[in-house]
Amino acid sequence: MDEIFHTQTVFADLGLSPEILRGLDDLGFTRPTHIQAQLIPVALTGKDVLGQAKTGTGKTAAFGLPLLQMIEPDEALAAMVLVPTRELAVQVTAEFADLAKYHPVKAVTVYGGQAIRSQVEALRSGPGIVVGTPGRVMDMHQRGYLSYENMRYAVLDEVDRMLDIGFREDIRKILGALGGKSGKRPQTIFVSATISPEIEKLARTHMRDPVKIVTAAKSLTVSQVRQSYIAVEPWDKTRLLVHLLKHETPELTVVFCRTKRTVDLVTKSIQKAGIDAHAIHGDMFQRKRNEVMEKLREGNLEVLIASDLAARGLDVDDISHVINFDLPDDPEVYVHRIGRTARAGRNGIAWAFVSPEQGELLTSIEFLINQEIPRMDYPGFAPGPVPGEVQARRDATRKRQDAPPVTRDVQANVPKSADDQRTAERYPGGQIPTAAPLRRLGGKVRTRRR
């Protein structure tokens, strides 16, 4: 537990108000995590902060508690919290509501895929905090529904993901416009599980002498996550997944796939095997995505098959297993995936399906997290036969490799007559043309008279 919680500190030591402390006590929180213990006091002084911490260590409360304390009760549209996805926006707003149980400051959510009218009404109520995705935030501002004039605080949550999915320019525009005509920069906080040089450069462009806080120096993953990989051929993955889910007793399993199509195919296969599985990805209607997320939070869901983007708001304590059905191309995505389990000091299991050609990718993940991921051979699972089309491709490749190399026979072009000898001298060591080219350049070629 020392890896996550700052055991020598309690929340009352961090300078938080009695109302906030009362809400934390109702939630059962007494000791802060390391990122909370370090970030909260610095943020309360008004300084900009660039914070890095492992997933599942309470980054939302780390920036949320200072915001709730610093914003005046009657202050409207004072803080902007930008997040990469709709689900995460909803999750962060819900956490603000829990933390502000005895505090008058409220937060509202704006994101795409939902009717603008209801979000406009929420903004007109004068909330202190706006949580939103960059695209919808810019849209609301351009329509005149969301003013930047009084924004004194700006937070970017999971900034690495926002850059990955193409919000770089939107972020620059929003941060550059906050504060309105006054031109006064807001206090800015960036939090992320990973901080690349690009993120640090962006942060320092929009910050004043930020304090950098890193609580993930040794490893980016918490030790409570028991990681392992299973070597499996691509065509055996679905069978292996069914086998694991039927022989384990997980509270809740999240299975990550690389594409939306794979999410749908795997979900259907799992359902045919009699397992209660639900899909979530970006192409689903927002209403359906909301229904799935509601089932997840209420505990009425056993297996969730998800794409990376749709799963960014999965801040749920009861996720016991994370399965990487497909390894991500970006090792940092792996860190975010397995961070969905082992939240707030709980234990969790993370398995990765690794096909024979993915050895280098697995190694790059191990380098990033600074630890070796052990191999696991799950008992009772027997690999299936090689599919016919795969075997046919292998046979064709082997046949090409075994065939003798095709080489140019230069001797066959050696002329025997004197005329041929003179012609050959014009093409030493090469092929002798036997006919005119099939196509000629049109038009006339001008030559110089002698």
Beta strands, then each sheet from edge to edge (+ up, - down):
strand 1: 49-52
strand 2: 79-82
strand 3: 107-110
strand 4: 129-132
strand 5: 153-157
strand 6: 187-192
strand 7: 211-214
strand 8: 225-231
strand 9: 253-256
strand 10: 277-280
strand 11: 303-306
strand 12: 321-324
strand 13: 348-354
sheet 1: 3+ 4+ 2+ 5+ 6+ 1+ 7+
sheet 2: 8+ 13+ 12+ 9+ 11+ 10+
end
